Amino acid sequence: MTDPKKEADSPQQGGRKSGPSASILRFAGMGTQLGVAIALGVFGGLKLDERLAWNQPLGTAIGGLLGLGAGLYLVVRALK
């Protein structure tokens, strides 16, 4: 039988790595998620602008802001 106190003190709780490299990868992943969410929003906005033949890039602006909001939601959720 294993000692639960020793398991709680182990650096790999729940299969997660600890240390600076794990932190870097975690935050790099969050940055990537944020960038992809914004890019998808802008891409969708561009397609909306083309489809509706708008003179001003309203779809791009709205899509970018929606992508930013979705990306920030993912980052905040990952930080909790």
Distance bins in CASP14 RR format, pairs under 12 A and 6 or more apart:
PFRMAT RR
TARGET T0000
AUTHOR 0000-0000-0000
RMODE 2
METHOD distances of the structure
MODEL  1
1 7 0 0 0 0 0 1 0 0 0 0 0
2 8 0 0 0 0 0 1 0 0 0 0 0
2 9 0 0 0 0 0 1 0 0 0 0 0
2 10 0 0 0 0 0 1 0 0 0 0 0
3 9 0 0 0 0 1 0 0 0 0 0 0
3 10 0 0 0 0 0 1 0 0 0 0 0
4 10 0 0 0 0 0 1 0 0 0 0 0
4 13 0 0 0 0 0 1 0 0 0 0 0
6 13 0 0 0 0 0 1 0 0 0 0 0
7 13 1 0 0 1 0 0 0 0 0 0 0
7 14 0 0 0 0 1 0 0 0 0 0 0
7 15 0 0 0 0 0 1 0 0 0 0 0
8 14 0 0 0 0 0 1 0 0 0 0 0
9 18 0 0 0 0 0 1 0 0 0 0 0
10 16 0 0 0 0 0 1 0 0 0 0 0
10 17 0 0 0 0 0 1 0 0 0 0 0
10 18 0 0 0 0 1 0 0 0 0 0 0
11 17 1 0 0 1 0 0 0 0 0 0 0
11 18 1 0 1 0 0 0 0 0 0 0 0
11 19 1 0 0 1 0 0 0 0 0 0 0
11 22 0 0 0 0 1 0 0 0 0 0 0
12 18 1 0 0 1 0 0 0 0 0 0 0
12 19 0 0 0 0 0 1 0 0 0 0 0
12 22 0 0 0 0 1 0 0 0 0 0 0
13 22 0 0 0 0 0 1 0 0 0 0 0
15 22 0 0 0 0 0 1 0 0 0 0 0
16 22 1 0 0 1 0 0 0 0 0 0 0
16 23 0 0 0 0 0 1 0 0 0 0 0
16 25 0 0 0 0 0 1 0 0 0 0 0
16 26 0 0 0 0 1 0 0 0 0 0 0
17 23 0 0 0 0 1 0 0 0 0 0 0
17 24 0 0 0 0 0 1 0 0 0 0 0
17 25 0 0 0 0 1 0 0 0 0 0 0
17 26 0 0 0 0 1 0 0 0 0 0 0
18 25 0 0 0 0 0 1 0 0 0 0 0
18 26 0 0 0 0 0 1 0 0 0 0 0
19 25 0 0 0 0 0 1 0 0 0 0 0
19 26 0 0 0 0 0 1 0 0 0 0 0
20 26 0 0 0 0 0 1 0 0 0 0 0
20 27 0 0 0 0 0 1 0 0 0 0 0
21 27 0 0 0 0 0 1 0 0 0 0 0
21 28 0 0 0 0 0 1 0 0 0 0 0
22 28 0 0 0 0 0 1 0 0 0 0 0
22 29 0 0 0 0 0 1 0 0 0 0 0
23 29 0 0 0 0 0 1 0 0 0 0 0
23 30 0 0 0 0 0 1 0 0 0 0 0
23 79 0 0 0 0 0 1 0 0 0 0 0
24 30 0 0 0 0 0 1 0 0 0 0 0
24 31 0 0 0 0 0 1 0 0 0 0 0
25 31 0 0 0 0 0 1 0 0 0 0 0
25 32 0 0 0 0 0 1 0 0 0 0 0
26 32 0 0 0 0 0 1 0 0 0 0 0
26 33 0 0 0 0 0 1 0 0 0 0 0
26 75 0 0 0 0 0 1 0 0 0 0 0
26 78 1 0 0 1 0 0 0 0 0 0 0
26 79 0 0 0 0 1 0 0 0 0 0 0
27 33 0 0 0 0 0 1 0 0 0 0 0
27 34 0 0 0 0 0 1 0 0 0 0 0
27 75 0 0 0 0 1 0 0 0 0 0 0
27 78 0 0 0 0 1 0 0 0 0 0 0
27 79 0 0 0 0 1 0 0 0 0 0 0
28 34 0 0 0 0 0 1 0 0 0 0 0
28 35 0 0 0 0 0 1 0 0 0 0 0
28 78 0 0 0 0 0 1 0 0 0 0 0
29 35 0 0 0 0 1 0 0 0 0 0 0
29 36 0 0 0 0 1 0 0 0 0 0 0
29 37 0 0 0 0 0 1 0 0 0 0 0
29 71 0 0 0 0 0 1 0 0 0 0 0
29 74 0 0 0 0 1 0 0 0 0 0 0
29 75 0 0 0 0 1 0 0 0 0 0 0
29 78 0 0 0 0 1 0 0 0 0 0 0
30 36 0 0 0 0 0 1 0 0 0 0 0
30 37 0 0 0 0 0 1 0 0 0 0 0
30 71 0 0 0 0 1 0 0 0 0 0 0
30 72 0 0 0 0 0 1 0 0 0 0 0
30 73 0 0 0 0 0 1 0 0 0 0 0
30 74 1 0 0 1 0 0 0 0 0 0 0
30 75 1 0 1 0 0 0 0 0 0 0 0
30 76 0 0 0 0 1 0 0 0 0 0 0
30 77 0 0 0 0 1 0 0 0 0 0 0
30 78 1 0 1 0 0 0 0 0 0 0 0
30 79 1 0 0 1 0 0 0 0 0 0 0
31 37 0 0 0 0 1 0 0 0 0 0 0
31 38 0 0 0 0 0 1 0 0 0 0 0
31 39 0 0 0 0 0 1 0 0 0 0 0
31 71 0 0 0 0 1 0 0 0 0 0 0
31 72 0 0 0 0 0 1 0 0 0 0 0
31 74 0 0 0 0 1 0 0 0 0 0 0
31 75 1 0 0 1 0 0 0 0 0 0 0
31 78 0 0 0 0 1 0 0 0 0 0 0
31 79 0 0 0 0 0 1 0 0 0 0 0
32 38 0 0 0 0 0 1 0 0 0 0 0
32 39 0 0 0 0 0 1 0 0 0 0 0
32 71 0 0 0 0 0 1 0 0 0 0 0
32 74 0 0 0 0 0 1 0 0 0 0 0
32 75 0 0 0 0 0 1 0 0 0 0 0
32 78 0 0 0 0 0 1 0 0 0 0 0
33 39 0 0 0 0 0 1 0 0 0 0 0
33 40 0 0 0 0 0 1 0 0 0 0 0
33 67 0 0 0 0 0 1 0 0 0 0 0
33 68 0 0 0 0 0 1 0 0 0 0 0
33 69 0 0 0 0 0 1 0 0 0 0 0
33 70 0 0 0 0 1 0 0 0 0 0 0
33 71 1 0 0 1 0 0 0 0 0 0 0
33 72 0 0 0 0 1 0 0 0 0 0 0
33 73 0 0 0 0 1 0 0 0 0 0 0
33 74 1 0 1 0 0 0 0 0 0 0 0
33 75 1 0 0 1 0 0 0 0 0 0 0
33 76 0 0 0 0 0 1 0 0 0 0 0
33 77 0 0 0 0 1 0 0 0 0 0 0
33 78 1 0 0 1 0 0 0 0 0 0 0
33 79 0 0 0 0 0 1 0 0 0 0 0
34 40 0 0 0 0 0 1 0 0 0 0 0
34 41 0 0 0 0 0 1 0 0 0 0 0
34 64 0 0 0 0 0 1 0 0 0 0 0
34 67 0 0 0 0 1 0 0 0 0 0 0
34 68 1 0 0 1 0 0 0 0 0 0 0
34 69 0 0 0 0 1 0 0 0 0 0 0
34 70 0 0 0 0 1 0 0 0 0 0 0
34 71 1 0 1 0 0 0 0 0 0 0 0
34 72 1 0 0 1 0 0 0 0 0 0 0
34 73 0 0 0 0 1 0 0 0 0 0 0
34 74 1 0 0 1 0 0 0 0 0 0 0
34 75 1 0 1 0 0 0 0 0 0 0 0
34 76 0 0 0 0 0 1 0 0 0 0 0
34 77 0 0 0 0 0 1 0 0 0 0 0
34 78 0 0 0 0 0 1 0 0 0 0 0
34 79 0 0 0 0 0 1 0 0 0 0 0
35 41 0 0 0 0 1 0 0 0 0 0 0
35 42 0 0 0 0 1 0 0 0 0 0 0
35 43 0 0 0 0 0 1 0 0 0 0 0
35 64 0 0 0 0 0 1 0 0 0 0 0
35 67 0 0 0 0 1 0 0 0 0 0 0
35 68 0 0 0 0 1 0 0 0 0 0 0
35 69 0 0 0 0 0 1 0 0 0 0 0
35 70 0 0 0 0 0 1 0 0 0 0 0
35 71 1 0 0 1 0 0 0 0 0 0 0
35 72 0 0 0 0 0 1 0 0 0 0 0
35 74 0 0 0 0 0 1 0 0 0 0 0
35 75 0 0 0 0 0 1 0 0 0 0 0
36 42 0 0 0 0 0 1 0 0 0 0 0
36 43 0 0 0 0 0 1 0 0 0 0 0
36 67 0 0 0 0 1 0 0 0 0 0 0
36 68 0 0 0 0 0 1 0 0 0 0 0
36 70 0 0 0 0 1 0 0 0 0 0 0
36 71 0 0 0 0 1 0 0 0 0 0 0
36 74 0 0 0 0 1 0 0 0 0 0 0
36 75 0 0 0 0 0 1 0 0 0 0 0
37 43 0 0 0 0 0 1 0 0 0 0 0
37 44 0 0 0 0 0 1 0 0 0 0 0
37 63 0 0 0 0 0 1 0 0 0 0 0
37 64 0 0 0 0 1 0 0 0 0 0 0
37 65 0 0 0 0 0 1 0 0 0 0 0
37 66 0 0 0 0 1 0 0 0 0 0 0
37 67 1 0 1 0 0 0 0 0 0 0 0
37 68 1 0 0 1 0 0 0 0 0 0 0
37 69 1 0 0 1 0 0 0 0 0 0 0
37 70 1 0 1 0 0 0 0 0 0 0 0
37 71 1 1 0 0 0 0 0 0 0 0 0
37 72 0 0 0 0 1 0 0 0 0 0 0
37 73 0 0 0 0 1 0 0 0 0 0 0
37 74 1 0 0 1 0 0 0 0 0 0 0
37 75 0 0 0 0 1 0 0 0 0 0 0
38 44 0 0 0 0 0 1 0 0 0 0 0
38 45 0 0 0 0 0 1 0 0 0 0 0
38 60 0 0 0 0 0 1 0 0 0 0 0
38 61 0 0 0 0 0 1 0 0 0 0 0
38 63 0 0 0 0 1 0 0 0 0 0 0
38 64 1 0 1 0 0 0 0 0 0 0 0
38 65 0 0 0 0 1 0 0 0 0 0 0
38 66 0 0 0 0 1 0 0 0 0 0 0
38 67 1 0 1 0 0 0 0 0 0 0 0
38 68 1 0 1 0 0 0 0 0 0 0 0
38 69 0 0 0 0 1 0 0 0 0 0 0
38 70 0 0 0 0 1 0 0 0 0 0 0
38 71 1 0 0 1 0 0 0 0 0 0 0
38 72 0 0 0 0 1 0 0 0 0 0 0
38 74 0 0 0 0 0 1 0 0 0 0 0
38 75 0 0 0 0 0 1 0 0 0 0 0
39 45 0 0 0 0 0 1 0 0 0 0 0
39 46 0 0 0 0 0 1 0 0 0 0 0
39 60 0 0 0 0 0 1 0 0 0 0 0
39 63 0 0 0 0 0 1 0 0 0 0 0
39 64 0 0 0 0 1 0 0 0 0 0 0
39 67 0 0 0 0 1 0 0 0 0 0 0
39 68 0 0 0 0 0 1 0 0 0 0 0
39 70 0 0 0 0 0 1 0 0 0 0 0
39 71 0 0 0 0 0 1 0 0 0 0 0
40 46 0 0 0 0 0 1 0 0 0 0 0
40 47 0 0 0 0 0 1 0 0 0 0 0
40 63 0 0 0 0 1 0 0 0 0 0 0
40 64 0 0 0 0 1 0 0 0 0 0 0
40 66 0 0 0 0 1 0 0 0 0 0 0
40 67 1 0 0 1 0 0 0 0 0 0 0
40 68 0 0 0 0 0 1 0 0 0 0 0
40 69 0 0 0 0 0 1 0 0 0 0 0
40 70 0 0 0 0 1 0 0 0 0 0 0
40 71 0 0 0 0 1 0 0 0 0 0 0
40 74 0 0 0 0 0 1 0 0 0 0 0
41 47 0 0 0 0 1 0 0 0 0 0 0
41 48 0 0 0 0 1 0 0 0 0 0 0
41 49 0 0 0 0 0 1 0 0 0 0 0
41 59 0 0 0 0 1 0 0 0 0 0 0
41 60 0 0 0 0 1 0 0 0 0 0 0
41 61 0 0 0 0 0 1 0 0 0 0 0
41 62 0 0 0 0 1 0 0 0 0 0 0
41 63 1 0 1 0 0 0 0 0 0 0 0
41 64 1 0 1 0 0 0 0 0 0 0 0
41 65 0 0 0 0 1 0 0 0 0 0 0
41 66 1 0 1 0 0 0 0 0 0 0 0
41 67 1 0 1 0 0 0 0 0 0 0 0
41 68 0 0 0 0 1 0 0 0 0 0 0
41 69 0 0 0 0 1 0 0 0 0 0 0
41 70 1 0 0 1 0 0 0 0 0 0 0
41 71 0 0 0 0 1 0 0 0 0 0 0
42 48 0 0 0 0 0 1 0 0 0 0 0
42 49 0 0 0 0 0 1 0 0 0 0 0
42 57 0 0 0 0 1 0 0 0 0 0 0
42 59 0 0 0 0 1 0 0 0 0 0 0
42 60 1 0 1 0 0 0 0 0 0 0 0
42 61 0 0 0 0 1 0 0 0 0 0 0
42 62 0 0 0 0 1 0 0 0 0 0 0
42 63 1 0 0 1 0 0 0 0 0 0 0
42 64 1 0 1 0 0 0 0 0 0 0 0
42 65 0 0 0 0 1 0 0 0 0 0 0
42 66 0 0 0 0 1 0 0 0 0 0 0
42 67 1 0 0 1 0 0 0 0 0 0 0
42 68 0 0 0 0 1 0 0 0 0 0 0
42 70 0 0 0 0 0 1 0 0 0 0 0
43 49 0 0 0 0 0 1 0 0 0 0 0
43 50 0 0 0 0 0 1 0 0 0 0 0
43 59 0 0 0 0 0 1 0 0 0 0 0
43 60 0 0 0 0 1 0 0 0 0 0 0
43 63 0 0 0 0 1 0 0 0 0 0 0
43 64 0 0 0 0 1 0 0 0 0 0 0
43 66 0 0 0 0 0 1 0 0 0 0 0
43 67 0 0 0 0 0 1 0 0 0 0 0
44 50 0 0 0 0 1 0 0 0 0 0 0
44 51 0 0 0 0 1 0 0 0 0 0 0
44 52 0 0 0 0 0 1 0 0 0 0 0
44 57 0 0 0 0 0 1 0 0 0 0 0
44 59 1 0 0 1 0 0 0 0 0 0 0
44 60 0 0 0 0 1 0 0 0 0 0 0
44 61 0 0 0 0 0 1 0 0 0 0 0
44 62 0 0 0 0 1 0 0 0 0 0 0
44 63 1 0 0 1 0 0 0 0 0 0 0
44 64 0 0 0 0 1 0 0 0 0 0 0
44 66 0 0 0 0 1 0 0 0 0 0 0
44 67 0 0 0 0 1 0 0 0 0 0 0
45 51 0 0 0 0 1 0 0 0 0 0 0
45 52 0 0 0 0 1 0 0 0 0 0 0
45 54 0 0 0 0 1 0 0 0 0 0 0
45 57 1 0 0 1 0 0 0 0 0 0 0
45 58 0 0 0 0 1 0 0 0 0 0 0
45 59 1 0 1 0 0 0 0 0 0 0 0
45 60 1 0 1 0 0 0 0 0 0 0 0
45 61 0 0 0 0 1 0 0 0 0 0 0
45 62 1 0 0 1 0 0 0 0 0 0 0
45 63 1 0 1 0 0 0 0 0 0 0 0
45 64 1 0 0 1 0 0 0 0 0 0 0
45 65 0 0 0 0 0 1 0 0 0 0 0
45 66 0 0 0 0 1 0 0 0 0 0 0
45 67 0 0 0 0 1 0 0 0 0 0 0
46 52 0 0 0 0 0 1 0 0 0 0 0
46 54 0 0 0 0 0 1 0 0 0 0 0
46 57 1 0 0 1 0 0 0 0 0 0 0
46 58 0 0 0 0 0 1 0 0 0 0 0
46 59 1 0 0 1 0 0 0 0 0 0 0
46 60 1 0 1 0 0 0 0 0 0 0 0
46 61 0 0 0 0 0 1 0 0 0 0 0
46 62 0 0 0 0 0 1 0 0 0 0 0
46 63 0 0 0 0 1 0 0 0 0 0 0
46 64 0 0 0 0 1 0 0 0 0 0 0
47 53 0 0 0 0 0 1 0 0 0 0 0
47 54 0 0 0 0 0 1 0 0 0 0 0
47 57 0 0 0 0 0 1 0 0 0 0 0
47 59 0 0 0 0 1 0 0 0 0 0 0
47 60 0 0 0 0 1 0 0 0 0 0 0
47 63 0 0 0 0 0 1 0 0 0 0 0
48 54 1 0 0 1 0 0 0 0 0 0 0
48 57 0 0 0 0 1 0 0 0 0 0 0
48 58 0 0 0 0 1 0 0 0 0 0 0
48 59 1 0 1 0 0 0 0 0 0 0 0
48 60 1 0 0 1 0 0 0 0 0 0 0
48 61 0 0 0 0 0 1 0 0 0 0 0
48 62 1 0 0 1 0 0 0 0 0 0 0
48 63 1 0 0 1 0 0 0 0 0 0 0
48 64 0 0 0 0 0 1 0 0 0 0 0
48 66 0 0 0 0 0 1 0 0 0 0 0
49 55 0 0 0 0 1 0 0 0 0 0 0
49 56 0 0 0 0 1 0 0 0 0 0 0
49 57 1 0 1 0 0 0 0 0 0 0 0
49 58 1 0 0 1 0 0 0 0 0 0 0
49 59 1 0 1 0 0 0 0 0 0 0 0
49 60 1 0 1 0 0 0 0 0 0 0 0
49 61 0 0 0 0 1 0 0 0 0 0 0
49 62 0 0 0 0 1 0 0 0 0 0 0
49 63 0 0 0 0 1 0 0 0 0 0 0
49 64 0 0 0 0 0 1 0 0 0 0 0
50 57 0 0 0 0 0 1 0 0 0 0 0
50 59 0 0 0 0 1 0 0 0 0 0 0
50 60 0 0 0 0 0 1 0 0 0 0 0
51 59 0 0 0 0 1 0 0 0 0 0 0
52 58 0 0 0 0 1 0 0 0 0 0 0
52 59 0 0 0 0 1 0 0 0 0 0 0
52 60 0 0 0 0 0 1 0 0 0 0 0
52 62 0 0 0 0 0 1 0 0 0 0 0
53 59 0 0 0 0 0 1 0 0 0 0 0
54 60 0 0 0 0 1 0 0 0 0 0 0
54 61 0 0 0 0 0 1 0 0 0 0 0
54 62 0 0 0 0 0 1 0 0 0 0 0
56 62 0 0 0 0 0 1 0 0 0 0 0
57 63 0 0 0 0 1 0 0 0 0 0 0
57 64 0 0 0 0 0 1 0 0 0 0 0
58 64 0 0 0 0 0 1 0 0 0 0 0
58 65 0 0 0 0 0 1 0 0 0 0 0
59 65 0 0 0 0 1 0 0 0 0 0 0
59 66 0 0 0 0 1 0 0 0 0 0 0
59 67 0 0 0 0 0 1 0 0 0 0 0
60 66 0 0 0 0 0 1 0 0 0 0 0
60 67 0 0 0 0 0 1 0 0 0 0 0
61 67 0 0 0 0 0 1 0 0 0 0 0
61 68 0 0 0 0 0 1 0 0 0 0 0
62 68 0 0 0 0 0 1 0 0 0 0 0
62 69 0 0 0 0 0 1 0 0 0 0 0
63 69 0 0 0 0 1 0 0 0 0 0 0
63 70 0 0 0 0 1 0 0 0 0 0 0
63 71 0 0 0 0 0 1 0 0 0 0 0
64 70 0 0 0 0 1 0 0 0 0 0 0
64 71 0 0 0 0 0 1 0 0 0 0 0
64 72 0 0 0 0 0 1 0 0 0 0 0
65 71 0 0 0 0 0 1 0 0 0 0 0
65 72 0 0 0 0 0 1 0 0 0 0 0
66 72 0 0 0 0 0 1 0 0 0 0 0
66 73 0 0 0 0 0 1 0 0 0 0 0
67 73 0 0 0 0 1 0 0 0 0 0 0
67 74 0 0 0 0 1 0 0 0 0 0 0
67 75 0 0 0 0 0 1 0 0 0 0 0
68 74 0 0 0 0 0 1 0 0 0 0 0
68 75 0 0 0 0 0 1 0 0 0 0 0
69 75 0 0 0 0 1 0 0 0 0 0 0
69 76 0 0 0 0 1 0 0 0 0 0 0
69 77 0 0 0 0 0 1 0 0 0 0 0
70 76 0 0 0 0 0 1 0 0 0 0 0
70 77 0 0 0 0 0 1 0 0 0 0 0
71 77 0 0 0 0 1 0 0 0 0 0 0
71 78 0 0 0 0 1 0 0 0 0 0 0
72 78 0 0 0 0 0 1 0 0 0 0 0
72 79 0 0 0 0 0 1 0 0 0 0 0
73 79 0 0 0 0 0 1 0 0 0 0 0
73 80 0 0 0 0 0 1 0 0 0 0 0
74 80 0 0 0 0 0 1 0 0 0 0 0
END
